[in-house]
Amino acid sequence: MRISLALAGALLWVTAAFAGQQIVIGGFDPGTHGETKAALAGLEKALPQFQKLGVTSHEVYVRWNLCEPQQGKWDWSVYDPYVEVYKKHHLKWVPFLICGSAYSLPDWYYKKPGSQGYICLEHGTESDVQSLWNLEMRKHVAAFIQAFCEHYRDSGTIESILLGVTGNYGEAIYIATPNDDWTADLHGKFHTHPGFWAGDPFAEASFRKWVKDKYERDDKLRAAWGEKAPALTDVKPFLKKNNPGNDRAWIDFVDWYTESMTDYARFWLTETRKNFPRGDIYLCTGGHAPPPHGADFAEQTRVAAEIGGGVRITNEASDYELNFSLTRWVASGAQQYGAYYSFEPAGGVNAAGVVIRVYNAAASGARGLHYYWPNIADSDAATENFVRNVGVFQRPHKPVTEIAVFYPSTYIKLHGQNFLEPLRPLRDRFDFSYASEKQIRDGALKNIKALIVMQTDVMERETAAAIAKWLRDGGLLVRAAGKLHAVEGDDVAFDDVGHGAILGSDANGKTEQFRQFAADVLSKAPQLSPQSRAMVAADGKEDGLFVTLVENDTLLWLNSTDKDRITSTNTKLPRLSIISASLAKRD
């Protein structure tokens, strides 16, 4: 990688990183003891460039099998040399603790008594990835976290600890990918595919207890699930095609499945904070939150906030609309519940994507921004794009978001994750947060002035009641065509708007017609502040220009196109650039 002389001045500015903002580089990971020397050599070779680019820390996978090669005997010989390198070069460390994914399992534990892999409901076949319902596994996790923290807690090198709790790679989601990559290198290929992984004995017992705690008696279960519901003693996890009841039965199963992941995340977070009382702790999560993943990103931020922690979401690419749609639920939840958050790519990022990812992190108010080293170093264009734009992230921005889009949690549980793609073009018109049903019941609409309901025909009664109260208190509901009903079938209608207003369109929420309607309405809505109305009016078009309102009456723009552009407010946006512009207040 070469850095041109034309960027020298920018580089001097980049190295003055702002306190609190974290720029993390991943790569140079050893998979075995024998790979450590070469991985470290590669890292040390790159470190001068790290420093010039304002990188604050390096992330390395800390695998259980490399730390506890014999039960109860800890070996830190792989990671101690990394700590020495960090100290030598005044760089911080992000250890990514992996314990439970297939590539982290020590030989003494792998398929031995006490181990239990997830079992899929589709085939009844066990995976190498370990079941979160196995309490024996939790003992090993707790011991691993304690041993790691006791050894490295006072090293002075840790910027944050990243928790790799489960799944194929170490994210807070269930098994979600095929078996065709490096995660099978340690013990060979194993059973893995997208689906529901709730067939092991511990999972069955957990679901049975969850249902019994909720319904208590067989007659109450039949009243909720329908007359074909099993007895409480016979309840077990099921696929949708084998649903023993109605929609409520399926929602209960998905809720338990997702709550189990959230509970496991809380366990990891709590154990880590117990052993690492000061410093940042991130829960690693990923995917796009379909029901089989078992991830409620807002709930994950809530349990992270309980211990003063955050969430790293690892699903970005090089397209801004895509990245926004995948990461905004984490940002919205974290802002509501008081967590911090960080963004990471799922893999490759092109030169344009380097800029786009800086903008998403800055416009979302993220604390951390992760790149794999090749994302930045593999081309001069990528390096130069990073240098020219990373300062926008290093100066923390606080987004001002008065508009939310209703995240249709119940609809997604019943019909799958088909919400995000139709949502993406709306972001090209104006900025907004997400508000899921649980978030709304927890008070997410407190600071929201306009709620857009663009895709759903169903919601829980409690959610509808919370929206109705918000409406009476003065909220603006912008609705697409279609009727709403509760899970049990009764209609949902917002008849008493009180001090609020409902503006409805005849258009389907997935259409350009509805998106234009929403932009037109919001650019004039008296419920919004003049600044938010001006933000919508300044863009409002699907043109590859994106705008965010941030504090101090400032608009933060992204021109994602390859042409110089001028906004409707006469702000000049060079090709592929991030520009901030003061917003003249409007009445």
matplotlib code that plots the C-alpha trace (Angstrom):
import matplotlib.pyplot as plt

x = [0.0, 1.3, 0.0, 0.4, 2.2, -1.0, -2.5, 0.3, -1.6, -4.7, -2.7, -1.4, -4.9, -6.1, -3.6, -5.1, -7.9, -10.8, -11.1, -13.7, -14.1, -12.6, -11.2, -10.5, -8.6, -9.1, -6.9, -3.5, -5.3, -3.6, -5.7, -3.1, -0.1, 2.1, 0.6, 1.3, 4.8, 3.7, 0.5, 2.5, 5.1, 2.3, 0.8, 4.1, 4.8, 1.4, 1.6, 3.3, 0.4, -2.1, -0.5, -0.6, -4.3, -5.4, -6.2, -6.9, -6.8, -6.3, -8.8, -7.7, -9.7, -9.1, -10.1, -11.0, -9.1, -5.8, -6.2, -7.2, -5.6, -5.9, -8.9, -8.1, -4.6, -4.4, -1.9, -1.5, 1.5, -0.5, -1.7, 1.1, 3.3, 0.4, 0.2, 4.0, 3.6, 0.7, 2.8, 5.8, 3.7, 1.3, -1.7, -4.8, -6.3, -9.8, -9.8, -12.6, -13.5, -14.8, -16.2, -18.8, -18.5, -17.1, -13.7, -13.1, -13.7, -10.7, -10.1, -10.7, -14.2, -15.2, -17.9, -17.1, -19.5, -21.0, -20.9, -24.1, -24.3, -27.4, -29.8, -31.8, -35.6, -35.4, -33.3, -32.8, -29.0, -26.5, -24.1, -20.6, -21.7, -22.6, -26.1, -26.7, -29.3, -26.6, -25.8, -22.5, -21.3, -22.0, -19.6, -16.9, -17.7, -17.6, -14.2, -12.8, -13.9, -12.5, -9.2, -8.8, -9.6, -7.4, -4.5, -5.0, -7.3, -4.4, -2.2, -3.1, -3.7, -7.4, -9.6, -12.7, -13.6, -15.8, -17.9, -18.3, -21.1, -22.4, -23.3, -21.0, -18.7, -19.2, -22.3, -25.4, -27.4, -28.0, -26.4, -27.1, -24.7, -23.6, -20.5, -18.1, -15.5, -12.7, -15.0, -14.7, -10.9, -10.4, -12.6, -13.8, -17.1, -20.2, -24.0, -24.9, -27.5, -30.1, -33.0, -34.3, -31.8, -33.9, -34.0, -31.5, -32.8, -31.9, -33.8, -36.9, -36.9, -36.4, -39.3, -41.6, -40.8, -41.3, -44.7, -45.7, -44.6, -46.7, -49.9, -49.8, -52.6, -53.6, -57.0, -55.2, -52.8, -55.7, -57.4, -54.3, -53.1, -56.4, -58.1, -55.4, -52.7, -50.8, -50.8, -48.2, -46.1, -46.0, -44.9, -41.7, -40.2, -41.7, -41.3, -44.0, -45.3, -45.8, -47.4, -49.7, -51.8, -52.5, -50.5, -50.1, -48.4, -45.9, -45.2, -44.7, -42.1, -40.3, -40.4, -38.9, -36.2, -35.3, -35.5, -33.2, -30.5, -31.0, -30.7, -27.5, -26.1, -27.0, -25.1, -22.0, -22.2, -22.7, -19.9, -17.5, -18.4, -18.0, -14.4, -13.7, -15.3, -13.9, -13.7, -15.9, -17.6, -19.3, -21.7, -21.0, -24.1, -24.9, -27.3, -30.5, -32.8, -35.1, -36.9, -34.4, -31.5, -33.1, -31.8, -33.8, -31.1, -32.9, -33.2, -29.6, -28.7, -31.0, -29.2, -25.8, -26.9, -27.6, -23.9, -22.7, -21.9, -22.5, -23.2, -21.0, -23.0, -21.0, -23.1, -22.1, -21.0, -20.4, -24.0, -25.3, -29.0, -28.1, -25.8, -28.4, -31.2, -29.0, -27.5, -30.2, -32.1, -28.9, -28.4, -32.1, -32.2, -28.9, -30.0, -33.2, -31.7, -28.3, -25.8, -23.0, -22.4, -20.0, -20.2, -18.2, -18.3, -19.3, -16.3, -15.0, -15.5, -14.7, -13.1, -16.4, -17.7, -14.9, -16.5, -20.0, -19.2, -17.6, -20.8, -23.1, -21.1, -20.9, -24.6, -25.7, -23.7, -21.6, -18.6, -16.7, -15.8, -14.1, -12.4, -10.5, -7.1, -7.5, -10.6, -8.3, -4.9, -5.6, -5.9, -4.6, -8.2, -9.5, -6.6, -7.1, -10.9, -10.3, -7.9, -10.1, -13.2, -12.4, -12.2, -16.0, -16.3, -13.5, -15.6, -18.5, -21.9, -25.2, -28.1, -31.4, -34.1, -37.8, -39.1, -39.3, -40.4, -42.5, -40.4, -43.2, -41.9, -45.1, -45.4, -41.8, -42.4, -45.3, -44.1, -40.3, -37.9, -39.1, -39.3, -35.7, -35.4, -38.6, -37.5, -34.1, -35.2, -37.0, -33.6, -32.6, -35.3, -34.7, -33.3, -35.2, -34.9, -36.6, -39.2, -40.0, -43.1, -41.1, -39.3, -42.7, -44.0, -40.8, -41.4, -39.6, -42.1, -41.3, -39.0, -40.6, -42.9, -43.8, -44.2, -44.4, -46.3, -45.4, -45.6, -47.7, -51.2, -50.7, -49.4, -49.9, -52.7, -50.3, -48.3, -51.5, -52.5, -49.1, -49.3, -52.9, -51.7, -48.8, -51.3, -53.6, -50.6, -49.9, -48.0, -48.3, -49.0, -48.2, -49.8, -49.8, -52.9, -54.3, -56.1, -54.5, -55.5, -54.2, -52.8, -56.1, -57.9, -59.7, -59.3, -56.8, -58.1, -56.9, -60.2, -59.4, -56.5, -56.8, -54.1, -52.5, -53.1, -53.2, -52.3, -53.0, -52.1, -53.9, -50.6, -48.9, -46.0, -43.5, -44.1, -42.4, -45.8, -46.0, -42.4, -43.2, -46.3, -44.3, -41.6, -44.2, -46.2, -43.2, -41.5, -44.6, -45.6, -46.2, -45.5, -41.8, -39.3, -38.4, -35.0, -36.4, -38.8, -35.9, -33.9, -36.7, -37.2, -33.5, -33.5, -36.8, -35.7, -34.2, -31.1, -28.1, -27.7, -28.4, -28.9, -28.9, -29.8, -27.2, -26.9, -26.1, -28.5, -26.2, -27.0, -24.5, -24.6, -23.3, -23.0, -22.7, -22.6, -19.7, -20.7, -20.4, -23.8, -25.5, -28.4, -31.6, -30.1, -27.1, -24.6, -21.9, -21.2, -18.2, -18.4, -18.3, -18.0, -19.2, -20.0, -21.5, -23.5, -25.1, -28.8, -30.6, -33.5, -36.9, -40.3]
y = [0.0, 3.5, 6.8, 9.7, 12.9, 14.8, 13.2, 14.1, 17.0, 14.9, 12.1, 14.5, 15.4, 11.8, 10.7, 13.2, 10.8, 12.1, 10.6, 7.8, 7.1, 3.6, 2.6, -1.1, -3.2, -6.9, -9.5, -11.2, -13.9, -17.3, -20.4, -22.6, -22.1, -22.7, -19.8, -17.2, -16.1, -15.4, -13.6, -11.4, -10.6, -9.5, -7.3, -5.7, -4.9, -3.1, -1.2, 1.9, 2.4, 1.7, 4.7, 7.0, 6.1, 6.9, 3.3, 3.0, -0.8, -4.2, -7.1, -10.7, -13.8, -15.4, -19.0, -21.2, -24.2, -22.2, -21.0, -24.2, -27.0, -29.3, -29.0, -26.6, -25.8, -22.3, -21.4, -17.8, -18.4, -17.4, -14.1, -12.9, -12.0, -9.8, -7.9, -7.2, -5.9, -3.6, -2.2, -1.7, 0.3, 2.0, 0.3, -0.9, -4.4, -5.8, -9.5, -11.3, -14.1, -17.2, -20.1, -22.4, -22.0, -25.1, -23.7, -22.8, -26.3, -28.0, -31.6, -32.6, -31.2, -31.9, -34.6, -35.7, -36.3, -33.0, -31.4, -30.8, -29.3, -27.7, -30.1, -28.8, -29.3, -29.9, -33.1, -33.9, -33.8, -32.4, -29.6, -29.0, -25.5, -25.8, -25.4, -22.3, -24.3, -26.7, -25.4, -27.4, -25.2, -22.1, -23.3, -23.5, -20.0, -18.5, -20.2, -19.0, -15.4, -15.4, -16.9, -14.5, -11.4, -12.4, -12.8, -9.7, -7.3, -5.2, -5.4, -1.8, -2.8, -3.6, -1.0, -3.2, -6.9, -8.4, -11.4, -14.2, -16.1, -18.7, -19.4, -20.2, -17.3, -16.1, -13.8, -13.6, -15.5, -19.2, -21.3, -19.5, -20.4, -23.5, -25.4, -24.2, -22.0, -21.7, -22.4, -26.2, -26.1, -27.4, -30.5, -30.9, -30.3, -30.4, -30.1, -26.5, -24.6, -21.8, -23.1, -23.6, -25.2, -26.2, -30.0, -30.9, -32.2, -29.0, -26.8, -29.0, -28.7, -25.0, -24.5, -26.7, -24.7, -21.4, -22.4, -23.8, -20.6, -18.5, -20.6, -22.7, -25.0, -27.1, -25.2, -21.9, -23.2, -24.5, -21.1, -19.4, -22.0, -23.6, -26.8, -28.9, -27.7, -30.4, -30.9, -28.8, -31.9, -32.7, -29.3, -29.3, -27.1, -27.3, -26.1, -23.8, -26.5, -28.7, -26.0, -27.7, -24.5, -21.1, -18.0, -17.4, -20.8, -19.9, -16.5, -18.1, -20.5, -17.6, -15.5, -18.2, -19.0, -15.3, -14.7, -17.7, -15.9, -12.6, -14.4, -16.1, -12.8, -11.3, -14.3, -13.6, -9.8, -10.2, -12.7, -10.4, -7.3, -9.3, -10.0, -6.8, -4.0, -1.1, -0.7, -1.3, -4.6, -5.3, -8.1, -9.3, -9.9, -10.2, -11.3, -9.6, -10.8, -13.3, -15.5, -18.5, -16.2, -15.6, -12.1, -9.1, -6.4, -3.8, -6.4, -7.2, -3.5, -3.4, -6.2, -4.7, -1.4, -3.3, -3.8, -0.6, -2.4, -2.1, -4.1, -4.6, -5.6, -7.4, -7.3, -4.3, -4.3, -1.4, -0.2, 2.5, 1.6, -2.0, -1.1, 1.4, -1.2, -3.8, -1.6, 0.9, -1.4, -1.7, 2.1, 2.8, 0.3, 1.5, 5.1, 4.2, 1.9, 3.6, 1.3, 2.2, 0.5, -0.3, -1.4, -4.1, -5.5, -9.1, -9.4, -7.5, -3.7, -1.9, 1.6, 3.4, 1.2, 2.6, 6.1, 4.7, 2.9, 6.0, 7.9, 5.2, 5.1, 8.9, 9.5, 6.8, 8.1, 4.9, 4.7, 2.1, 1.5, -1.8, -2.6, -5.7, -4.6, -5.5, -3.3, -0.3, -1.6, -3.5, -0.4, 3.1, 4.3, 2.6, 4.1, 7.6, 7.4, 6.4, 9.2, 11.8, 10.9, 9.2, 12.5, 12.8, 9.7, 10.8, 14.0, 12.4, 13.3, 13.1, 12.4, 14.2, 11.7, 12.7, 10.2, 6.5, 3.6, 1.0, -2.3, -4.9, -7.5, -9.7, -9.6, -10.8, -13.6, -14.8, -14.1, -13.9, -11.0, -9.4, -5.9, -4.5, -4.5, -2.4, 0.0, 0.9, 3.4, 5.4, 6.2, 7.9, 10.5, 11.3, 9.8, 7.8, 5.4, 2.0, 1.3, -2.3, -3.5, -4.2, -0.8, 0.9, -0.8, 0.3, 3.9, 4.4, 6.9, 9.4, 11.5, 10.5, 13.0, 11.0, 7.2, 5.6, 2.3, 1.1, -2.7, -4.8, -6.1, -7.3, -6.1, -7.0, -5.3, -3.8, -2.2, -0.8, 0.6, 2.3, 3.9, 5.0, 6.8, 8.4, 9.6, 11.2, 13.0, 14.6, 12.2, 11.9, 8.5, 8.1, 5.0, 2.9, 1.3, -1.8, -2.8, -3.8, -6.6, -8.1, -11.6, -13.0, -11.5, -8.5, -5.2, -2.6, 0.9, 4.3, 6.1, 8.5, 10.6, 13.3, 15.9, 13.8, 13.1, 10.2, 10.7, 7.7, 6.9, 4.6, 3.3, 0.1, 0.8, -0.9, 1.5, 4.7, 6.4, 5.8, 6.9, 10.2, 10.6, 10.2, 12.7, 15.3, 14.9, 15.1, 18.1, 20.1, 18.3, 20.8, 17.9, 17.9, 20.6, 23.1, 21.4, 18.0, 19.4, 21.1, 17.8, 16.1, 18.9, 19.3, 15.8, 14.0, 12.3, 8.9, 10.2, 8.6, 11.6, 10.9, 13.4, 13.2, 15.9, 16.1, 18.4, 22.1, 22.4, 20.6, 18.4, 15.6, 14.6, 11.6, 11.7, 8.0, 8.6, 9.0, 12.6, 16.0, 17.1, 20.2, 19.8, 21.7, 23.9, 24.7, 22.5, 21.3, 17.6, 16.2, 12.7, 10.0, 12.5, 13.3, 17.0, 18.8, 22.0, 24.4, 24.4, 27.7, 27.5, 27.5, 28.4]
z = [0.0, -0.9, 0.4, -1.9, -1.0, -1.8, 1.3, 3.7, 5.3, 5.7, 7.3, 10.0, 10.8, 10.8, 13.4, 15.9, 16.7, 18.8, 22.3, 22.5, 18.8, 18.0, 14.6, 14.7, 12.2, 11.9, 10.3, 11.0, 13.1, 13.9, 13.6, 15.3, 17.5, 14.5, 12.6, 15.3, 14.1, 10.6, 11.6, 14.0, 11.3, 9.0, 11.7, 12.6, 8.9, 8.7, 12.0, 10.6, 8.3, 11.1, 13.0, 10.0, 9.4, 12.9, 13.8, 17.5, 17.9, 16.4, 16.7, 17.0, 17.5, 20.9, 20.5, 23.4, 22.0, 21.8, 25.4, 27.1, 25.1, 28.2, 30.5, 33.3, 32.0, 30.4, 27.8, 26.6, 24.4, 21.2, 22.6, 24.9, 21.9, 20.5, 23.8, 23.6, 20.0, 21.1, 24.0, 21.7, 19.2, 21.6, 20.0, 21.8, 21.5, 20.8, 21.9, 20.2, 22.6, 20.8, 22.9, 21.4, 17.6, 16.0, 15.2, 18.9, 20.5, 22.2, 21.4, 25.0, 24.8, 21.2, 21.1, 24.6, 27.4, 28.5, 25.1, 23.1, 19.7, 18.3, 16.6, 13.6, 13.5, 9.7, 9.9, 13.5, 13.0, 15.5, 14.6, 16.0, 17.1, 20.8, 22.2, 24.3, 26.3, 27.7, 31.2, 31.1, 28.3, 30.3, 33.0, 30.4, 29.0, 32.5, 33.2, 29.9, 30.5, 34.0, 33.0, 30.1, 32.2, 35.1, 32.7, 30.5, 32.5, 33.8, 30.7, 29.8, 26.2, 26.0, 24.2, 24.3, 24.6, 21.8, 22.7, 20.2, 21.9, 19.4, 15.7, 12.8, 13.4, 17.0, 16.7, 18.8, 16.2, 15.6, 12.9, 9.6, 6.8, 4.8, 5.6, 3.0, 4.7, 7.3, 10.2, 9.5, 9.4, 13.0, 13.2, 9.6, 8.1, 10.2, 9.8, 9.2, 7.2, 7.7, 9.8, 13.3, 15.7, 18.7, 18.7, 21.5, 24.8, 26.7, 24.1, 24.4, 28.2, 28.0, 25.6, 27.6, 30.8, 28.9, 27.7, 31.1, 32.9, 30.5, 30.4, 33.6, 32.7, 29.6, 29.2, 29.1, 26.5, 24.3, 24.7, 23.3, 20.7, 19.7, 20.6, 18.8, 21.2, 23.0, 26.8, 28.6, 29.3, 25.6, 24.2, 22.2, 19.5, 16.0, 12.5, 11.1, 8.8, 11.9, 14.0, 16.5, 16.9, 15.4, 14.8, 18.5, 18.9, 16.2, 17.7, 21.1, 19.6, 17.8, 21.0, 23.1, 20.5, 20.3, 24.0, 24.6, 22.4, 24.3, 27.6, 26.5, 25.4, 28.8, 30.5, 28.4, 29.0, 32.8, 33.2, 31.3, 33.3, 36.5, 35.5, 33.5, 35.6, 33.7, 29.9, 26.9, 26.2, 22.9, 22.1, 18.5, 16.4, 12.7, 10.0, 9.0, 11.8, 10.1, 12.7, 12.3, 13.4, 16.7, 17.0, 18.2, 17.8, 20.0, 22.8, 22.4, 22.9, 25.9, 27.7, 26.7, 28.3, 31.5, 32.1, 30.5, 27.3, 23.5, 20.4, 17.3, 14.2, 11.5, 8.4, 6.3, 2.6, 0.1, -0.6, 1.7, 1.5, 2.4, 5.2, 6.7, 6.6, 8.3, 11.0, 11.9, 14.3, 16.4, 16.4, 17.2, 20.0, 21.5, 21.4, 23.2, 25.9, 26.4, 24.8, 22.5, 19.1, 16.4, 12.7, 10.9, 7.3, 6.6, 4.3, 1.3, 0.9, -2.3, -2.5, -2.7, 0.2, 2.4, 2.2, 2.5, 5.7, 7.2, 6.5, 8.0, 11.2, 11.5, 10.6, 13.0, 15.9, 16.3, 18.6, 16.7, 13.0, 12.0, 8.8, 7.8, 6.7, 3.0, 2.9, 3.2, 2.1, -1.0, -3.3, -3.4, -4.0, -0.9, 1.2, -0.1, 0.4, 4.0, 4.7, 3.1, 4.9, 8.2, 10.0, 9.7, 11.9, 14.3, 15.1, 16.9, 15.6, 17.4, 15.0, 15.5, 14.6, 15.0, 12.3, 12.9, 10.6, 12.3, 12.5, 12.0, 14.5, 14.6, 10.8, 10.4, 12.9, 10.9, 7.3, 7.5, 7.0, 3.8, 5.3, 4.8, 1.0, 0.3, 3.1, 1.5, -1.1, 1.6, 3.1, -0.1, 0.7, 4.4, 7.6, 10.2, 13.0, 13.6, 16.2, 16.8, 18.8, 21.9, 21.6, 21.3, 24.4, 26.2, 25.2, 21.9, 20.7, 23.5, 21.3, 17.9, 16.3, 13.1, 12.8, 9.3, 9.0, 5.6, 5.7, 8.0, 8.5, 12.1, 15.5, 19.1, 21.0, 23.5, 20.6, 19.2, 22.6, 22.9, 19.4, 20.2, 23.3, 21.5, 18.8, 21.4, 22.8, 19.5, 17.2, 13.5, 12.0, 8.2, 6.9, 3.7, 2.4, 4.2, 7.3, 10.6, 12.9, 16.2, 16.3, 17.6, 14.5, 15.9, 14.0, 15.0, 14.4, 15.7, 16.0, 18.7, 17.5, 20.2, 19.5, 16.9, 13.2, 10.8, 7.1, 4.9, 1.4, -1.0, -2.2, -1.1, 1.3, -1.0, -3.9, -5.0, -4.8, -1.1, -0.6, -2.4, -0.3, 2.9, 1.8, 0.8, 4.0, 6.3, 4.6, 5.7, 8.9, 11.8, 14.3, 13.2, 14.2, 11.5, 11.3, 10.6, 8.0, 6.3, 6.3, 4.5, 2.1, 1.3, -0.2, -0.6, -3.8, -4.7, -6.3, -4.6, -2.2, 1.4, 4.3, 8.1, 10.6, 13.3, 16.3, 16.0, 13.1, 10.6, 7.7, 7.0, 3.3, 1.4, -2.4, -3.2, -7.0, -9.3, -10.4, -8.7, -7.5, -6.0, -3.5, -3.5, -0.8, -3.1, -1.2, -3.5, -3.1, -5.0, -6.3, -3.6, -0.7, 2.8, 3.4, 6.4, 5.8, 8.3, 8.1, 7.9, 10.3, 8.6, 10.0]

ax = plt.figure().add_subplot(projection="3d")
ax.plot(x, y, z, "-o")
ax.set_aspect("equal")
plt.show()
